[in-house]
């Protein structure tokens, strides 16, 4: 191959967007919701057995809910993409010249000279007309296309793993120190999750850890207050 056309290898992380978003969302929800549930029930002066049962039920229900929610929402995105591609395919068959002019206008808008834009549009359409319009007109590519099953599996598995962390602490700790232990260690888990997610996505570690930890701490604090209030009322 001519060295002038050799591909320059770079490391990008956009190919991780689909599963990374679902995995981080699932793990974060697993930790926060289960820890908040345990802390809230414990603050209401429930027995240790009841707290454990509540936590396990929250893990199972949450994992199933995450899987179903991700599958339905991402499948809706996939259906929309499919409908747009079908419409674009029909337009290409009905009036390819108009579609070429449309693609040319897109490239002109991005900074190409009109003559060069027409040449680029013509060459790309001769190679893969639908792919060119999907990518440059609709913004659909293999990197960010919807994958419902992958998103559902990643969300359910990561939720279960995340929920198992505060639930494990709950199983090991009894007595009045339960709330403090679950809260503190859950915050540690959230810090690690935020840092790992930021590292996997190439973002700032401190910012990623802070975002996740702040909202998790707020959720646990509010749930503990509600549980304490209902326990006092009862």
ZAVEXLO-866131 format. One record per residue: residue number from 1; x, y, z of N, C-alpha, C, CB in turn. Coordinates in Angstrom, 3 decimals. Glycine has a CB too. Layout:
BEGIN
n neast nnorth nup caeast canorth caup ceast cnorth cup cbeast cbnorth cbup
NUM X Y Z X Y Z X Y Z X Y Z .
...
This chain:
BEGIN
n neast nnorth nup caeast canorth caup ceast cnorth cup cbeast cbnorth cbup
1 0.842 -1.195 0.000 0.000 0.000 0.000 0.877 1.245 0.000 -0.953 0.006 1.222 .
2 0.496 2.263 -0.772 1.231 3.520 -0.792 1.238 4.133 0.592 0.624 4.495 -1.808 .
3 2.439 4.537 1.024 2.538 5.044 2.398 1.735 6.324 2.600 3.993 5.293 2.759 .
4 1.458 7.047 1.502 0.672 8.278 1.631 -0.786 7.984 1.967 0.752 9.092 0.342 .
5 -1.230 6.764 1.699 -2.616 6.403 1.968 -2.740 5.386 3.097 -3.257 5.855 0.717 .
6 -1.624 5.136 3.790 -1.670 4.211 4.922 -2.525 4.799 6.033 -0.247 3.900 5.440 .
7 -3.313 3.971 6.658 -4.230 4.436 7.694 -3.473 4.791 8.962 -5.290 3.373 7.993 .
8 -3.772 5.973 9.489 -3.166 6.413 10.749 -3.994 5.860 11.901 -3.075 7.977 10.825 .
9 -3.386 5.017 12.707 -4.110 4.354 13.789 -4.214 5.261 15.004 -3.423 3.040 14.170 .
10 -5.442 5.491 15.455 -5.691 6.275 16.661 -6.634 5.507 17.560 -6.272 7.668 16.318 .
11 -6.529 5.807 18.832 -7.390 5.130 19.797 -8.548 6.040 20.166 -6.595 4.720 21.060 .
12 -9.753 5.618 19.815 -10.957 6.378 20.156 -11.855 5.523 21.055 -11.724 6.819 18.866 .
13 -12.750 6.209 21.760 -13.608 5.507 22.711 -15.086 5.592 22.357 -13.394 6.058 24.090 .
14 -15.409 6.183 21.209 -16.812 6.328 20.855 -17.481 4.985 20.582 -16.947 7.222 19.647 .
15 -16.687 3.953 20.270 -17.275 2.641 20.030 -17.795 2.014 21.320 -16.254 1.720 19.377 .
16 -17.468 2.632 22.452 -17.930 2.108 23.737 -19.208 2.771 24.224 -16.857 2.277 24.772 .
17 -19.709 3.755 23.484 -20.801 4.572 23.979 -22.014 3.740 24.364 -21.190 5.590 22.945 .
18 -22.425 2.805 23.481 -23.639 2.038 23.731 -23.607 1.255 25.030 -23.880 1.103 22.602 .
19 -22.613 0.373 25.161 -22.581 -0.469 26.356 -22.094 0.281 27.573 -21.706 -1.670 26.124 .
20 -21.219 1.276 27.404 -20.687 2.004 28.553 -21.778 2.817 29.237 -19.541 2.921 28.120 .
21 -22.598 3.491 28.450 -23.691 4.277 29.030 -24.645 3.392 29.815 -24.455 5.025 27.935 .
22 -25.030 2.252 29.216 -25.954 1.353 29.881 -25.338 0.735 31.135 -26.395 0.262 28.925 .
23 -24.056 0.370 31.063 -23.394 -0.255 32.207 -23.232 0.717 33.371 -22.034 -0.793 31.793 .
24 -22.809 1.945 33.070 -22.646 2.940 34.134 -23.989 3.288 34.755 -21.971 4.210 33.591 .
25 -25.008 3.470 33.917 -26.340 3.772 34.430 -26.846 2.645 35.319 -27.316 4.015 33.277 .
26 -26.664 1.405 34.878 -27.135 0.272 35.658 -26.413 0.133 36.986 -26.980 -0.989 34.869 .
27 -25.081 0.211 36.963 -24.318 0.078 38.206 -24.623 1.212 39.167 -22.824 0.037 37.912 .
28 -24.718 2.426 38.645 -25.040 3.574 39.493 -26.409 3.405 40.139 -24.999 4.874 38.679 .
29 -27.407 3.016 39.350 -28.748 2.797 39.893 -28.761 1.660 40.899 -29.735 2.505 38.772 .
30 -27.975 0.610 40.607 -27.936 -0.522 41.532 -27.408 -0.120 42.895 -27.084 -1.636 40.964 .
31 -26.307 0.619 42.902 -25.726 1.053 44.174 -26.646 2.032 44.885 -24.352 1.693 43.948 .
32 -27.061 3.070 44.164 -27.832 4.151 44.793 -29.199 3.667 45.270 -28.009 5.314 43.812 .
33 -29.929 2.977 44.398 -31.285 2.569 44.772 -31.281 1.543 45.897 -32.014 2.003 43.563 .
34 -30.375 0.567 45.833 -30.333 -0.459 46.876 -29.839 0.113 48.197 -29.440 -1.618 46.446 .
35 -28.778 0.922 48.138 -28.281 1.550 49.361 -29.338 2.459 49.973 -27.003 2.347 49.076 .
36 -30.010 3.240 49.134 -31.056 4.132 49.630 -32.208 3.341 50.231 -31.568 5.034 48.506 .
37 -32.569 2.247 49.578 -33.650 1.391 50.079 -33.294 0.800 51.440 -33.949 0.263 49.078 .
38 -32.075 0.290 51.548 -31.623 -0.299 52.810 -31.559 0.755 53.908 -30.248 -0.961 52.634 .
39 -30.993 1.902 53.583 -30.871 2.969 54.584 -32.244 3.473 55.005 -30.028 4.132 54.035 .
40 -33.143 3.642 54.036 -34.482 4.118 54.363 -35.253 3.158 55.252 -35.257 4.361 53.105 .
41 -35.188 1.867 54.933 -35.892 0.864 55.741 -35.244 0.736 57.115 -35.899 -0.506 55.026 .
42 -33.910 0.791 57.162 -33.215 0.713 58.454 -33.552 1.913 59.331 -31.695 0.629 58.242 .
43 -33.678 3.085 58.700 -34.021 4.292 59.460 -35.429 4.223 60.030 -33.885 5.526 58.579 .
44 -36.269 3.375 59.431 -37.629 3.193 59.938 -37.686 2.140 61.038 -38.565 2.804 58.803 .
45 -36.509 1.710 61.518 -36.388 0.756 62.640 -36.894 -0.634 62.298 -37.145 1.271 63.842 .
46 -36.701 -1.063 61.046 -37.088 -2.414 60.656 -36.050 -3.405 61.164 -37.245 -2.524 59.119 .
47 -36.439 -4.689 61.211 -35.506 -5.724 61.656 -34.462 -5.986 60.575 -36.260 -7.028 62.007 .
48 -33.357 -6.606 60.991 -32.285 -6.880 60.040 -32.754 -7.818 58.928 -31.080 -7.484 60.762 .
49 -33.582 -8.783 59.278 -34.113 -9.708 58.280 -34.985 -9.003 57.260 -34.902 -10.807 58.953 .
50 -35.836 -8.100 57.737 -36.696 -7.347 56.823 -35.862 -6.457 55.889 -37.698 -6.488 57.621 .
51 -34.793 -5.883 56.437 -33.928 -5.031 55.620 -33.276 -5.850 54.512 -32.848 -4.354 56.491 .
52 -32.804 -7.056 54.857 -32.177 -7.914 53.860 -33.159 -8.333 52.767 -31.592 -9.145 54.528 .
53 -34.361 -8.736 53.182 -35.372 -9.143 52.211 -35.714 -7.986 51.278 -36.637 -9.642 52.928 .
54 -35.837 -6.799 51.848 -36.129 -5.616 51.040 -35.013 -5.353 50.033 -36.328 -4.390 51.939 .
55 -33.765 -5.498 50.482 -32.637 -5.281 49.593 -32.583 -6.278 48.451 -31.364 -5.343 50.368 .
56 -32.821 -7.553 48.764 -32.816 -8.594 47.723 -33.936 -8.352 46.719 -32.965 -9.999 48.354 .
57 -35.126 -8.018 47.235 -36.250 -7.721 46.346 -35.942 -6.528 45.455 -37.518 -7.454 47.158 .
58 -35.274 -5.523 46.030 -34.892 -4.354 45.246 -33.893 -4.709 44.156 -34.310 -3.285 46.149 .
59 -32.970 -5.604 44.454 -31.985 -6.030 43.459 -32.666 -6.718 42.277 -30.952 -6.972 44.096 .
60 -33.519 -7.688 42.572 -34.176 -8.446 41.505 -35.103 -7.555 40.683 -34.965 -9.619 42.094 .
61 -35.949 -6.789 41.388 -36.895 -5.924 40.682 -36.169 -4.864 39.872 -37.851 -5.261 41.669 .
62 -35.128 -4.305 40.459 -34.384 -3.255 39.765 -33.681 -3.768 38.521 -33.372 -2.637 40.697 .
63 -33.068 -4.947 38.613 -32.372 -5.507 37.454 -33.346 -5.786 36.313 -31.634 -6.795 37.845 .
64 -34.506 -6.348 36.639 -35.502 -6.622 35.611 -36.059 -5.331 35.020 -36.635 -7.467 36.185 .
65 -36.273 -4.350 35.885 -36.798 -3.074 35.417 -35.794 -2.370 34.506 -37.153 -2.178 36.605 .
66 -34.514 -2.417 34.882 -33.492 -1.799 34.049 -33.408 -2.475 32.686 -32.137 -1.853 34.746 .
67 -33.448 -3.810 32.684 -33.368 -4.542 31.420 -34.550 -4.204 30.511 -33.320 -6.055 31.682 .
68 -35.744 -4.223 31.096 -36.941 -3.935 30.303 -36.946 -2.492 29.813 -38.203 -4.213 31.124 .
69 -36.596 -1.570 30.698 -36.593 -0.162 30.325 -35.581 0.146 29.231 -36.309 0.689 31.535 .
70 -34.361 -0.402 29.375 -33.339 -0.170 28.355 -33.745 -0.795 27.027 -31.989 -0.732 28.811 .
71 -34.281 -2.008 27.084 -34.656 -2.689 25.838 -35.736 -1.898 25.103 -35.152 -4.127 26.128 .
72 -36.754 -1.470 25.838 -37.861 -0.751 25.200 -37.393 0.589 24.647 -39.009 -0.535 26.197 .
73 -36.621 1.347 25.454 -36.198 2.676 25.008 -35.220 2.595 23.836 -35.558 3.440 26.166 .
74 -34.253 1.682 23.915 -33.270 1.574 22.838 -33.909 0.965 21.595 -32.061 0.728 23.287 .
75 -34.881 0.050 21.794 -35.574 -0.518 20.638 -36.386 0.553 19.924 -36.485 -1.678 21.069 .
76 -36.933 1.485 20.683 -37.651 2.599 20.076 -36.710 3.418 19.205 -38.292 3.487 21.157 .
77 -35.499 3.646 19.701 -34.491 4.341 18.907 -34.161 3.546 17.644 -33.217 4.576 19.739 .
78 -34.002 2.221 17.800 -33.691 1.373 16.648 -34.813 1.413 15.614 -33.444 -0.071 17.101 .
79 -36.067 1.406 16.080 -37.206 1.480 15.165 -37.213 2.802 14.400 -38.521 1.310 15.937 .
80 -36.881 3.881 15.117 -36.829 5.196 14.473 -35.735 5.242 13.420 -36.601 6.297 15.514 .
81 -34.570 4.686 13.754 -33.471 4.643 12.785 -33.861 3.820 11.558 -32.201 4.058 13.435 .
82 -34.508 2.691 11.796 -34.918 1.825 10.687 -35.921 2.526 9.778 -35.520 0.522 11.222 .
83 -36.863 3.244 10.388 -37.864 3.966 9.602 -37.211 5.072 8.773 -38.945 4.562 10.523 .
84 -36.259 5.784 9.373 -35.563 6.844 8.647 -34.750 6.282 7.481 -34.650 7.622 9.595 .
85 -34.105 5.139 7.710 -33.322 4.521 6.635 -34.217 4.030 5.500 -32.495 3.356 7.184 .
86 -35.374 3.498 5.854 -36.314 3.045 4.814 -36.803 4.224 3.987 -37.516 2.308 5.445 .
87 -37.094 5.330 4.658 -37.535 6.527 3.957 -36.429 7.066 3.043 -37.966 7.603 4.964 .
88 -35.201 7.055 3.547 -34.078 7.549 2.765 -33.811 6.651 1.564 -32.828 7.650 3.635 .
89 -33.965 5.345 1.741 -33.771 4.401 0.637 -34.795 4.664 -0.483 -33.892 2.938 1.149 .
90 -36.042 4.918 -0.062 -37.082 5.207 -1.060 -36.803 6.514 -1.793 -38.461 5.271 -0.392 .
91 -36.315 7.519 -1.069 -35.998 8.806 -1.699 -34.837 8.675 -2.680 -35.661 9.852 -0.632 .
92 -33.873 7.845 -2.336 -32.733 7.615 -3.232 -33.179 6.934 -4.520 -31.662 6.764 -2.533 .
93 -34.132 6.036 -4.416 -34.639 5.352 -5.603 -35.505 6.275 -6.449 -35.435 4.116 -5.202 .
94 -36.276 7.145 -5.780 -37.201 8.019 -6.510 -36.496 9.181 -7.201 -38.250 8.559 -5.566 .
95 -35.512 9.784 -6.516 -34.862 10.966 -7.096 -33.413 11.054 -6.618 -35.635 12.259 -6.720 .
96 -32.529 10.240 -7.196 -31.128 10.238 -6.752 -30.421 11.571 -6.988 -30.369 9.141 -7.460 .
97 -30.805 12.292 -8.028 -30.166 13.579 -8.314 -30.437 14.581 -7.197 -30.661 14.139 -9.658 .
98 -31.668 14.615 -6.727 -32.021 15.530 -5.640 -31.287 15.152 -4.359 -33.541 15.527 -5.400 .
99 -31.145 13.855 -4.132 -30.429 13.401 -2.940 -28.948 13.743 -3.023 -30.609 11.895 -2.752 .
100 -28.400 13.709 -4.244 -26.994 14.095 -4.406 -26.823 15.582 -4.136 -26.490 13.748 -5.824 .
101 -27.785 16.400 -4.602 -27.718 17.840 -4.325 -27.846 18.108 -2.825 -28.826 18.592 -5.097 .
102 -28.682 17.335 -2.170 -28.853 17.486 -0.726 -27.548 17.176 0.014 -29.981 16.569 -0.222 .
103 -26.883 16.107 -0.423 -25.613 15.731 0.195 -24.541 16.780 -0.103 -25.158 14.343 -0.306 .
104 -24.563 17.312 -1.317 -23.613 18.365 -1.677 -23.788 19.580 -0.775 -23.788 18.770 -3.149 .
105 -25.043 19.961 -0.536 -25.320 21.122 0.323 -24.810 20.886 1.746 -26.834 21.423 0.349 .
106 -24.891 19.658 2.217 -24.384 19.334 3.555 -22.878 19.566 3.613 -24.718 17.870 3.931 .
107 -22.174 19.115 2.596 -20.714 19.259 2.586 -20.293 20.716 2.397 -20.104 18.394 1.478 .
108 -21.074 21.466 1.613 -20.790 22.896 1.477 -20.959 23.577 2.835 -21.725 23.553 0.412 .
109 -22.005 23.195 3.551 -22.239 23.753 4.879 -21.140 23.426 5.858 -23.536 23.263 5.417 .
110 -20.419 22.356 5.601 -19.314 21.960 6.482 -17.979 22.571 6.063 -19.192 20.450 6.509 .
111 -17.997 23.351 4.978 -16.788 24.083 4.624 -16.137 23.733 3.303 -15.818 23.891 5.662 .
112 -16.684 22.765 2.559 -16.080 22.420 1.265 -16.523 23.399 0.185 -16.453 20.980 0.858 .
113 -15.649 23.615 -0.801 -16.031 24.404 -1.960 -17.114 23.645 -2.734 -14.794 24.704 -2.868 .
114 -18.052 24.369 -3.358 -19.164 23.701 -4.065 -18.735 22.637 -5.066 -19.979 24.721 -4.782 .
115 -17.694 22.929 -5.853 -17.240 21.956 -6.855 -16.728 20.693 -6.170 -16.134 22.567 -7.750 .
116 -15.893 20.877 -5.148 -15.365 19.724 -4.425 -16.476 18.982 -3.699 -14.289 20.162 -3.432 .
117 -17.437 19.723 -3.140 -18.556 19.096 -2.432 -19.360 18.199 -3.372 -19.470 20.169 -1.812 .
118 -19.577 18.667 -4.614 -20.300 17.841 -5.594 -19.522 16.580 -5.935 -20.575 18.641 -6.872 .
119 -18.203 16.727 -6.074 -17.372 15.560 -6.384 -17.406 14.542 -5.243 -15.921 15.995 -6.661 .
120 -17.296 15.032 -4.005 -17.329 14.146 -2.842 -18.675 13.445 -2.746 -17.046 14.934 -1.552 .
121 -19.754 14.211 -2.928 -21.092 13.617 -2.856 -21.279 12.549 -3.925 -22.165 14.698 -3.006 .
122 -20.826 12.836 -5.131 -20.981 11.881 -6.231 -20.191 10.606 -5.971 -20.535 12.510 -7.550 .
123 -18.960 10.741 -5.502 -18.131 9.559 -5.251 -18.673 8.724 -4.097 -16.694 9.976 -4.955 .
124 -19.095 9.404 -3.027 -19.630 8.655 -1.885 -20.926 7.950 -2.251 -19.862 9.587 -0.691 .
125 -21.764 8.601 -3.033 -23.026 7.967 -3.415 -22.798 6.814 -4.376 -23.964 8.988 -4.045 .
126 -21.779 6.913 -5.225 -21.491 5.797 -6.119 -20.944 4.602 -5.339 -20.493 6.226 -7.204 .
127 -20.317 4.875 -4.216 -19.777 3.795 -3.386 -20.854 3.192 -2.482 -18.611 4.312 -2.535 .
128 -21.574 4.041 -1.738 -22.627 3.577 -0.832 -23.550 4.750 -0.549 -22.030 2.992 0.499 .
129 -24.557 4.914 -1.402 -25.442 6.077 -1.298 -26.188 6.109 0.028 -26.438 6.081 -2.445 .
130 -26.778 4.978 0.402 -27.539 4.949 1.646 -26.637 5.184 2.855 -28.270 3.615 1.788 .
131 -25.452 4.576 2.841 -24.522 4.764 3.951 -24.093 6.210 4.092 -23.306 3.888 3.770 .
132 -23.857 6.878 2.955 -23.443 8.282 2.990 -24.537 9.157 3.572 -23.074 8.768 1.589 .
133 -25.776 8.939 3.147 -26.885 9.746 3.670 -27.197 9.390 5.124 -28.140 9.551 2.803 .
134 -27.081 8.130 5.466 -27.326 7.738 6.856 -26.333 8.426 7.785 -27.233 6.206 7.016 .
135 -25.093 8.446 7.361 -24.032 9.017 8.204 -24.079 10.542 8.230 -22.664 8.556 7.711 .
136 -24.161 11.164 7.050 -23.980 12.610 6.978 -25.282 13.402 7.038 -23.258 12.956 5.725 .
137 -26.400 12.790 6.675 -27.686 13.491 6.749 -28.449 13.136 8.019 -28.537 13.164 5.525 .
138 -28.478 11.833 8.341 -29.267 11.381 9.481 -28.451 11.231 10.760 -29.918 10.076 9.154 .
139 -27.125 11.185 10.635 -26.296 11.024 11.829 -26.299 9.617 12.378 -26.751 11.960 12.891 .
140 -26.591 8.629 11.543 -26.622 7.232 11.967 -25.353 6.536 11.486 -27.887 6.510 11.422 .
141 -24.641 5.900 12.418 -23.445 5.140 12.050 -23.381 3.882 12.890 -22.158 5.987 12.236 .
142 -22.501 2.969 12.503 -22.369 1.714 13.248 -21.916 1.957 14.683 -21.384 0.785 12.547 .
143 -21.176 3.045 14.899 -20.637 3.323 16.229 -21.725 3.658 17.224 -19.644 4.457 16.164 .
144 -22.713 4.454 16.807 -23.733 4.933 17.744 -25.113 4.345 17.475 -23.812 6.437 17.688 .
145 -25.214 3.371 16.582 -26.519 2.792 16.293 -27.061 2.028 17.501 -26.429 1.866 15.077 .
146 -28.373 1.973 17.593 -29.025 1.363 18.751 -28.866 -0.153 18.743 -30.506 1.733 18.782 .
147 -28.544 -0.717 19.922 -28.443 -2.169 20.088 -29.243 -2.544 21.332 -26.936 -2.640 20.208 .
148 -30.534 -2.819 21.191 -31.422 -3.035 22.338 -30.995 -4.181 23.251 -32.809 -3.295 21.849 .
149 -30.645 -5.334 22.685 -30.290 -6.492 23.506 -29.009 -6.220 24.293 -30.121 -7.748 22.627 .
150 -28.027 -5.631 23.641 -26.771 -5.312 24.313 -27.008 -4.336 25.462 -25.759 -4.726 23.314 .
151 -27.812 -3.312 25.221 -28.091 -2.319 26.259 -28.847 -2.940 27.424 -28.891 -1.152 25.680 .
152 -29.829 -3.798 27.132 -30.615 -4.434 28.188 -29.753 -5.358 29.040 -31.781 -5.216 27.585 .
153 -28.915 -6.164 28.392 -28.051 -7.091 29.128 -27.042 -6.341 29.984 -27.322 -8.025 28.160 .
154 -26.441 -5.293 29.419 -25.457 -4.513 30.170 -26.090 -3.835 31.366 -24.802 -3.473 29.273 .
155 -27.289 -3.297 31.199 -27.970 -2.606 32.292 -28.351 -3.566 33.413 -29.214 -1.897 31.773 .
156 -28.933 -4.711 33.047 -29.362 -5.671 34.060 -28.172 -6.229 34.836 -30.144 -6.810 33.412 .
157 -27.126 -6.613 34.124 -25.960 -7.191 34.784 -25.262 -6.173 35.675 -24.984 -7.733 33.750 .
158 -25.086 -4.959 35.175 -24.394 -3.944 35.968 -25.239 -3.505 37.157 -24.044 -2.735 35.100 .
159 -26.560 -3.467 36.994 -27.421 -3.133 38.130 -27.277 -4.182 39.225 -28.895 -3.023 37.685 .
160 -27.303 -5.452 38.829 -27.178 -6.528 39.812 -25.843 -6.463 40.550 -27.328 -7.886 39.129 .
161 -24.771 -6.205 39.813 -23.450 -6.092 40.447 -23.412 -4.897 41.391 -22.342 -5.962 39.380 .
162 -23.942 -3.757 40.910 -23.965 -2.571 41.761 -24.802 -2.767 43.005 -24.481 -1.392 40.991 .
163 -25.971 -3.376 42.864 -26.858 -3.597 44.008 -26.272 -4.592 44.998 -28.215 -4.085 43.534 .
164 -25.487 -5.545 44.493 -24.903 -6.561 45.377 -23.897 -5.962 46.355 -24.227 -7.645 44.550 .
165 -23.310 -4.828 46.020 -22.298 -4.221 46.890 -22.892 -3.726 48.213 -21.619 -3.061 46.166 .
166 -23.878 -2.817 48.211 -24.476 -2.422 49.489 -25.248 -3.549 50.154 -25.391 -1.245 49.284 .
167 -25.776 -4.474 49.353 -26.493 -5.606 49.930 -25.530 -6.512 50.685 -27.227 -6.399 48.836 .
168 -24.313 -6.680 50.162 -23.304 -7.469 50.860 -22.922 -6.842 52.185 -22.073 -7.632 49.995 .
169 -22.797 -5.513 52.186 -22.501 -4.811 53.441 -23.638 -5.016 54.434 -22.275 -3.299 53.186 .
170 -24.860 -4.957 53.946 -26.026 -5.144 54.806 -26.041 -6.532 55.424 -27.309 -4.913 54.019 .
171 -25.641 -7.531 54.667 -25.630 -8.903 55.182 -24.574 -9.088 56.263 -25.385 -9.892 54.046 .
172 -23.479 -8.331 56.175 -22.375 -8.513 57.117 -22.474 -7.654 58.363 -21.090 -8.226 56.436 .
173 -23.175 -6.547 58.274 -23.242 -5.605 59.397 -24.625 -5.638 60.029 -22.901 -4.171 58.932 .
174 -24.675 -5.719 61.316 -25.942 -5.666 62.056 -25.847 -4.576 63.122 -26.275 -7.053 62.708 .
175 -26.999 -4.246 63.682 -27.000 -3.291 64.785 -27.116 -1.856 64.316 -25.754 -3.450 65.601 .
176 -26.929 -0.920 65.229 -27.129 0.509 64.937 -26.121 1.098 63.946 -27.063 1.289 66.214 .
177 -25.022 0.402 63.706 -24.020 0.924 62.777 -24.305 0.619 61.322 -22.687 0.382 63.129 .
178 -25.416 -0.079 61.054 -25.724 -0.497 59.679 -25.842 0.688 58.733 -27.016 -1.301 59.652 .
179 -26.592 1.701 59.123 -26.811 2.849 58.237 -25.488 3.534 57.892 -27.773 3.857 58.892 .
180 -24.650 3.724 58.897 -23.370 4.399 58.664 -22.476 3.583 57.738 -22.652 4.653 59.992 .
181 -22.403 2.278 57.959 -21.557 1.419 57.133 -22.051 1.370 55.689 -21.507 0.007 57.715 .
182 -23.348 1.166 55.510 -23.901 1.090 54.154 -23.711 2.412 53.425 -25.395 0.718 54.196 .
183 -23.971 3.510 54.118 -23.837 4.824 53.490 -22.389 5.107 53.095 -24.346 5.916 54.434 .
184 -21.472 4.887 54.031 -20.068 5.203 53.779 -19.476 4.342 52.667 -19.258 5.026 55.051 .
185 -19.698 3.033 52.758 -19.117 2.151 51.747 -19.795 2.324 50.387 -19.222 0.696 52.198 .
186 -21.066 2.652 50.383 -21.747 2.900 49.109 -21.163 4.134 48.428 -23.268 3.076 49.326 .
187 -20.810 5.132 49.217 -20.177 6.318 48.644 -18.802 5.971 48.076 -20.053 7.429 49.704 .
188 -18.092 5.099 48.768 -16.803 4.636 48.245 -17.003 3.905 46.925 -16.097 3.718 49.265 .
189 -18.013 3.031 46.870 -18.314 2.305 45.631 -18.644 3.284 44.498 -19.493 1.323 45.852 .
190 -19.390 4.334 44.817 -19.765 5.313 43.804 -18.557 6.092 43.300 -20.803 6.271 44.359 .
191 -17.649 6.420 44.206 -16.417 7.100 43.795 -15.646 6.225 42.809 -15.534 7.436 45.029 .
192 -15.518 4.943 43.133 -14.791 4.021 42.252 -15.504 3.863 40.916 -14.631 2.651 42.923 .
193 -16.831 3.768 40.959 -17.598 3.636 39.721 -17.421 4.859 38.833 -19.079 3.424 40.031 .
194 -17.533 6.032 39.432 -17.378 7.255 38.657 -15.994 7.365 38.040 -17.648 8.459 39.526 .
195 -14.978 6.994 38.807 -13.605 7.065 38.297 -13.376 6.048 37.179 -12.601 6.829 39.434 .
196 -13.898 4.828 37.359 -13.731 3.797 36.329 -14.464 4.168 35.045 -14.236 2.445 36.843 .
197 -15.685 4.707 35.208 -16.454 5.105 34.031 -15.756 6.232 33.288 -17.869 5.533 34.430 .
198 -15.205 7.192 34.047 -14.498 8.299 33.418 -13.244 7.806 32.697 -14.128 9.357 34.462 .
199 -12.542 6.871 33.307 -11.338 6.333 32.682 -11.688 5.578 31.395 -10.592 5.404 33.662 .
200 -12.749 4.770 31.452 -13.150 4.014 30.261 -13.574 4.946 29.135 -14.293 3.050 30.599 .
201 -14.163 6.085 29.496 -14.608 7.025 28.476 -13.598 8.100 28.137 -15.861 7.666 28.914 .
202 -12.439 8.071 28.809 -11.405 9.053 28.531 -11.688 10.424 29.107 -11.218 9.170 27.072 .
203 -12.555 10.501 30.148 -12.908 11.786 30.742 -12.093 12.029 32.012 -14.415 11.842 31.052 .
204 -12.321 13.180 32.644 -11.619 13.533 33.868 -12.089 12.653 35.025 -11.830 15.018 34.200 .
205 -11.154 12.003 35.732 -11.507 11.068 36.793 -12.219 11.764 37.946 -10.264 10.364 37.303 .
206 -11.701 12.915 38.368 -12.278 13.609 39.515 -13.694 14.077 39.230 -11.411 14.792 39.905 .
207 -13.900 14.632 38.047 -15.237 15.105 37.685 -16.224 13.945 37.605 -15.197 15.854 36.346 .
208 -15.793 12.824 37.028 -16.675 11.661 36.927 -17.042 11.109 38.284 -16.025 10.579 36.101 .
209 -16.068 11.018 39.187 -16.329 10.502 40.533 -17.236 11.440 41.312 -15.016 10.295 41.291 .
210 -17.016 12.754 41.170 -17.802 13.724 41.920 -19.265 13.705 41.502 -17.230 15.117 41.736 .
211 -19.533 13.641 40.211 -20.921 13.628 39.726 -21.696 12.469 40.314 -20.958 13.554 38.201 .
212 -21.115 11.286 40.207 -21.807 10.086 40.674 -22.002 10.113 42.186 -21.029 8.833 40.268 .
213 -20.977 10.511 42.926 -21.020 10.475 44.378 -21.997 11.505 44.936 -19.634 10.711 44.949 .
214 -22.014 12.697 44.369 -22.901 13.749 44.884 -24.359 13.331 44.830 -22.709 15.038 44.097 .
215 -24.797 12.851 43.666 -26.205 12.485 43.516 -26.548 11.236 44.318 -26.539 12.265 42.045 .
216 -25.602 10.331 44.458 -25.840 9.159 45.297 -26.003 9.525 46.757 -24.709 8.173 45.146 .
217 -25.145 10.422 47.251 -25.236 10.867 48.638 -26.557 11.593 48.892 -24.053 11.781 48.986 .
218 -26.966 12.415 47.938 -28.229 13.137 48.081 -29.415 12.179 48.138 -28.409 14.121 46.929 .
219 -29.401 11.159 47.280 -30.493 10.187 47.263 -30.579 9.420 48.578 -30.315 9.211 46.104 .
220 -29.428 8.985 49.107 -29.434 8.247 50.365 -29.874 9.130 51.530 -28.052 7.669 50.642 .
221 -29.462 10.385 51.522 -29.834 11.300 52.606 -31.335 11.538 52.626 -29.095 12.635 52.462 .
222 -31.917 11.769 51.456 -33.363 12.014 51.380 -34.143 10.776 51.795 -33.768 12.439 49.958 .
223 -33.707 9.594 51.311 -34.402 8.350 51.657 -34.296 8.050 53.140 -33.839 7.182 50.853 .
224 -33.152 8.296 53.734 -32.972 8.080 55.177 -33.890 9.000 55.968 -31.499 8.314 55.588 .
225 -34.015 10.254 55.516 -34.887 11.197 56.210 -36.344 10.752 56.135 -34.733 12.600 55.617 .
226 -36.764 10.292 54.948 -38.139 9.805 54.794 -38.390 8.581 55.662 -38.429 9.473 53.328 .
227 -37.426 7.637 55.647 -37.572 6.431 56.470 -37.629 6.758 57.955 -36.424 5.470 56.202 .
228 -36.787 7.679 58.397 -36.789 8.081 59.803 -38.118 8.728 60.185 -35.631 9.047 60.085 .
229 -38.649 9.545 59.274 -39.906 10.228 59.563 -41.061 9.238 59.679 -40.208 11.260 58.480 .
230 -41.134 8.283 58.746 -42.202 7.280 58.804 -42.030 6.372 60.013 -42.226 6.443 57.517 .
231 -40.757 6.072 60.356 -40.539 5.260 61.539 -40.953 5.952 62.803 -39.114 4.870 61.635 .
232 -40.728 7.257 62.855 -41.133 8.025 64.037 -42.645 8.126 64.133 -40.519 9.424 64.004 .
233 -43.292 8.286 62.946 -44.755 8.372 62.929 -45.382 7.058 63.365 -45.255 8.754 61.530 .
234 -44.796 5.942 62.887 -45.327 4.625 63.247 -45.143 4.376 64.732 -44.641 3.514 62.430 .
